[in-house]
Amino acid sequence: MSTEISNSGKKFEEALQLLNEAAKEKKDELQHLFSDKYSHIKEFLNETAAKNSASLNRVRKMTGEALSEGSERAKEIASEFDEKVHENPWTYIGGAAVGALLLGFILGNSRQR
């Protein structure tokens, strides 16, 4: 009986060893298959990332330029406005007073309702 158990154990070990060898072969085969089959996807993703990076850098540059030009233009407008106010201040004081009067009238009128 112990000889039968010993033989069964050896057969079981041999079967496990065969299964392990087959699994290793299949594992290598599957890794090779996946690396070949899906390498084009990896290349595509790398190319897309590179293109998007270039586009993003171009957009950043354009945005920076637009902000720079916008701030320069705003400074010019503010300078021109300052000069006009200094030339004829009473016109702008009267305009501000009329604007405040209209705003007060509108806000006061809406609270009565």
C-alpha positions as CSV (number, residue, x, y, z in Angstrom):
1,M,0.0,0.0,0.0
2,S,2.8,2.4,0.8
3,T,4.3,1.6,-2.6
4,E,1.1,2.5,-4.3
5,I,0.9,5.8,-2.4
6,S,4.5,6.5,-3.3
7,N,3.9,5.7,-7.0
8,S,0.8,7.9,-6.9
9,G,2.7,10.7,-5.4
10,K,5.4,10.5,-8.0
11,K,2.9,10.4,-10.8
12,F,1.2,13.4,-9.3
13,E,4.5,15.3,-9.1
14,E,5.3,14.4,-12.7
15,A,1.8,15.6,-13.8
16,L,2.3,18.9,-11.9
17,Q,5.8,19.3,-13.4
18,L,4.3,18.8,-16.9
19,L,1.6,21.3,-16.2
20,N,4.1,23.9,-15.0
21,E,6.2,23.4,-18.1
22,A,3.2,23.8,-20.4
23,A,2.1,26.9,-18.5
24,K,5.5,28.5,-18.9
25,E,5.5,27.8,-22.6
26,K,2.0,29.2,-23.0
27,K,3.0,32.2,-20.9
28,D,5.9,33.0,-23.1
29,E,3.8,32.5,-26.2
30,L,1.1,34.8,-24.9
31,Q,3.6,37.5,-24.0
32,H,5.1,37.4,-27.4
33,L,1.6,37.5,-29.0
34,F,0.5,40.5,-27.0
35,S,3.7,42.4,-27.5
36,D,3.5,42.0,-31.2
37,K,-0.2,42.5,-31.6
38,Y,-0.6,45.6,-29.4
39,S,2.7,47.3,-30.0
40,H,1.0,49.5,-32.7
41,I,-1.4,50.7,-30.0
42,K,1.5,51.8,-27.8
43,E,3.2,53.5,-30.7
44,F,0.0,55.3,-31.6
45,L,-0.5,56.5,-28.0
46,N,3.1,57.8,-27.9
47,E,2.7,59.6,-31.2
48,T,-0.6,61.1,-30.0
49,A,0.9,62.3,-26.8
50,A,3.8,64.0,-28.7
51,K,1.3,65.7,-31.0
52,N,-0.9,66.9,-28.2
53,S,2.2,68.2,-26.3
54,A,3.2,70.2,-29.3
55,S,-0.3,71.6,-29.7
56,L,-0.6,72.4,-26.1
57,N,2.8,74.3,-26.2
58,R,1.6,76.3,-29.2
59,V,-1.7,77.2,-27.5
60,R,0.2,78.3,-24.4
61,K,2.5,80.5,-26.5
62,M,-0.5,82.0,-28.3
63,T,-2.3,82.7,-25.1
64,G,0.7,84.3,-23.5
65,E,1.1,86.6,-26.6
66,A,-2.6,87.5,-26.5
67,L,-2.5,88.3,-22.8
68,S,0.6,90.4,-23.3
69,E,-0.9,92.3,-26.2
70,G,-4.2,92.7,-24.3
71,S,-2.5,94.2,-21.3
72,E,-0.5,96.6,-23.4
73,R,-3.7,97.7,-25.2
74,A,-5.5,98.1,-21.8
75,K,-2.6,100.3,-20.6
76,E,-2.8,102.4,-23.7
77,I,-6.6,102.9,-23.3
78,A,-6.2,103.8,-19.6
79,S,-3.5,106.3,-20.5
80,E,-5.7,107.9,-23.2
81,F,-8.7,108.0,-20.9
82,D,-6.6,109.6,-18.2
83,E,-5.5,112.3,-20.6
84,K,-9.0,113.0,-21.7
85,V,-10.3,113.3,-18.1
86,H,-7.5,115.7,-17.3
87,E,-8.3,117.8,-20.3
88,N,-12.0,118.1,-19.5
89,P,-12.8,116.7,-16.0
90,W,-16.3,118.3,-15.6
91,T,-17.8,116.3,-18.4
92,Y,-16.8,113.1,-16.7
93,I,-17.8,114.2,-13.3
94,G,-21.3,115.1,-14.7
95,G,-21.5,111.8,-16.5
96,A,-20.7,109.9,-13.3
97,A,-23.3,111.9,-11.4
98,V,-26.0,111.2,-14.0
99,G,-25.1,107.5,-14.0
100,A,-25.3,107.4,-10.2
101,L,-28.6,109.2,-10.2
102,L,-30.1,106.7,-12.8
103,L,-28.7,103.7,-10.9
104,G,-30.2,105.0,-7.7
105,F,-33.5,105.7,-9.4
106,I,-33.6,102.2,-10.9
107,L,-32.6,100.4,-7.6
108,G,-35.0,102.6,-5.6
109,N,-37.9,101.9,-8.0
110,S,-37.3,98.1,-7.9
111,R,-37.5,98.0,-4.1
112,Q,-40.9,99.7,-4.1
113,R,-42.5,96.8,-6.0
